[in-house]
Amino acid sequence: MKALLIFSLAFIGLSNKLYAQNDYKASILEFQRELNEEFKNPDVSPLSEKQQLAFTGHDYYPIDEKFHVIAKFEKLPPHSLFQMKTTANSIKDYDIYGIATFTLDGKEYQLNIYQSHQLRTQEKYKDYLFLPFTDLTNGIETYGGGRYMGLSIPNGDTIELDFNKAYNPYCAYVAGYACPIPPKENDISVAINAGVMKPAK
């Protein structure tokens, strides 16, 4: 009976883990579907009409839970102004809202997380945080100018970073946008093989 009980508990634990994995994979697939739909939608797509007709979806890395991390979050004092350069040689005002510290493959990394002065005045984006970053895949498998991640203000001292939801700036697809350039402080000395890959030529 004891052996049967142990087996049953192990089976339940495995089943719960599989359900959780399936739920996580489904959430990433939904993110990918929504991003693809955005680029097909003429009301919000950065693509020209011709590009929209040819667009069949982004290329994504295989979903890898290794790149879904819970980082330690340190909120910085208000008004930590950071003027971020853009690809249009302009400046956009952000606050460095906080610092995320996490471990990947046994090495610790820190990234600055930003809040846009412009967006935070809008009800829709009042809790929105912005994480631009570069890594060792840039210019090879991903866009050379780095990628972005959208986040929400956390309630506590941790924040969820999911690189499977990393996406490209519009400048990866179309010229003429003023895309924030990831600051050098947010360069990660590892290959982030997750999220959106560079656009096909």
Phi, psi and omega in degrees: 000319181297319180295320179296321179295316179298317179297317181297316179296320179295320180295318179297318179297318179295318180298316179298321179294319179294319177299317180297318179297318180295319178297318180296313179301319180297323180293323179288320178298325177292319175301315180296319179297315181295321178294319177298317180295323178300319182285343177268346184276114184297340181284334184231349184292140174281350185280151173289168180302319179296317180294323179297320180294327181273346185287125179244003180126157178285157169269128181240148168293155171302143180297127183225113183293346176300330183266015173252104188236151172257113185261151170290135184241125176246112179283133180270162178301150179302154175067038173273076189297134173224122179264108187269128178290152178238170180290350179261016182060029175250179181235137173240136183274128176228163161256143167283100189286324181189178180237130177256129179241128183212166180243134178224123182053039175082001180244141182269140179229155174231138178227141174278139178245135191244157173232126182287131176298322183289312186289328186292348177277351180262135183305320183297330187243017185295336179255012187275134174239157189232129179236098173269142182208159171237158180206184187286353178273346186298134180082354179245291178254342179235169182304135185296335182273006180094181182226173183236162171218134176265136183227170175241152178300124181281160179275333185237215185257020173229159178215140181276124174245117181239099181290348172293347178253015177291137182227166182273149168292158179302333181297342177291341186246324188220138176282157174107350178272151176263082185272129176303136179267124180305126179297154183299333179296340182255029173271126181256123184276053177205156178277117177267087183276064183205154178087205184280137177267178182290151181297146176290145178284000000 
